Amino acid sequence: MGIIWTIIIGFVAGIIAKFIMPGSNEPSGFIMTTILGIVGAFVASFLGQALGWYAPGEGAGLIGAVVGAIIVLVVWGMIAGRRRA
């Protein structure tokens, strides 16, 4: 159930992150937003467990997943910016 919950939270986090950081360098579309949020949720879960904020096997909450999705958005923007230059 943990992975399914992370995917659901990641989907919502991806939508919120897109509203927080709109821009031309970020992925667009429903599927890319979902993937962005899911990756962000997994990033937040991994970093939270590594820093001791979450117990092993515990996933990130909505706020952590949004922060993770924003981190993924920033990295995506840097990579997409290099390709265009």
For each residue, the residues with C-beta under 8 A, 3 or more apart:
1: 4 5
2: 5 6 57 58 59
3: 6 7
4: 1 7 8
5: 1 2 8 9 59
6: 2 3 9 10 38 41 42 45 59 60 65
7: 3 4 10 11 38 41
8: 4 5 11 12
9: 5 6 12 13 37 41 59 60 61 62 65
10: 6 7 13 14 34 37 38 39 40 41 42 65 69
11: 7 8 14 15 33 34 37 38
12: 8 9 15 16 37 62 65
13: 9 10 16 17 37 40 41 62 65 66 68 69
14: 10 11 17 18 33 34 35 36 37 38 40 69
15: 11 12 18 19 33 37
16: 12 13 19 20 62 66 69
17: 13 14 20 21 36 37 40 66 69 70 72 73
18: 14 15 21 22 26 33 36 73
19: 15 16 22
20: 16 17 66 70
21: 17 18 26 70 73 74
22: 18 19 26
23: 26 77
24:
25: 76 77 80 81
26: 18 21 22 23 36 73 76 77 80
27: 32 33 35 36 76
28: 32 33
29: 32 33
30: 33 34
31: 34 35
32: 27 28 29 35 36
33: 11 14 15 18 27 28 29 30 36 37
34: 10 11 14 30 31 37 38
35: 14 27 31 32 38 39
36: 14 17 18 26 27 32 33 39 40 69 72 73 76
37: 9 10 11 12 13 14 15 17 33 34 40 41 65 69
38: 6 7 10 11 14 34 35 41 42
39: 10 35 36 42 43 68 69 72
40: 10 13 14 17 36 37 43 44 65 66 67 68 69 70 71 72 73
41: 6 7 9 10 13 37 38 44 45 59 60 64 65 68 69
42: 6 10 38 39 45 46 68
43: 39 40 46 47 68 71 72
44: 40 41 47 48 60 64 65 67 68 69
45: 6 41 42 48 49 54 58 59 60 64 65 68
46: 42 43 49 50
47: 43 44 50 51 68
48: 44 45 51 53 54 58 60 64
49: 45 46 52 53 54 55 56 58
50: 46 47
51: 47 48
52: 49
53: 48 49 64
54: 45 48 49 58 59 60
55: 49 58
56: 49
57: 2
58: 2 45 48 49 54 55
59: 2 5 6 9 41 45 54
60: 6 9 41 44 45 48 54 64 65 68
61: 9 64 65
62: 9 12 13 16 65 66
63: 66 67
64: 41 44 45 48 53 60 61 67 68
65: 6 9 10 12 13 37 40 41 44 45 60 61 62 68 69
66: 13 16 17 20 40 62 63 69 70
67: 40 44 63 64 70 71
68: 13 39 40 41 42 43 44 45 47 60 64 65 71 72
69: 10 13 14 16 17 36 37 39 40 41 44 65 66 72 73
70: 17 20 21 40 66 67 73 74
71: 40 43 67 68 74 75
72: 17 36 39 40 43 68 69 75 76
73: 17 18 21 26 36 40 69 70 76 77
74: 21 70 71 77 78
75: 71 72 78 79
76: 25 26 27 36 72 73 79 80
77: 23 25 26 73 74 80 81
78: 74 75 81 82
79: 75 76 82 83
80: 25 26 76 77 83 84
81: 25 77 78 84 85
82: 78 79 85
83: 79 80
84: 80 81
85: 81 82
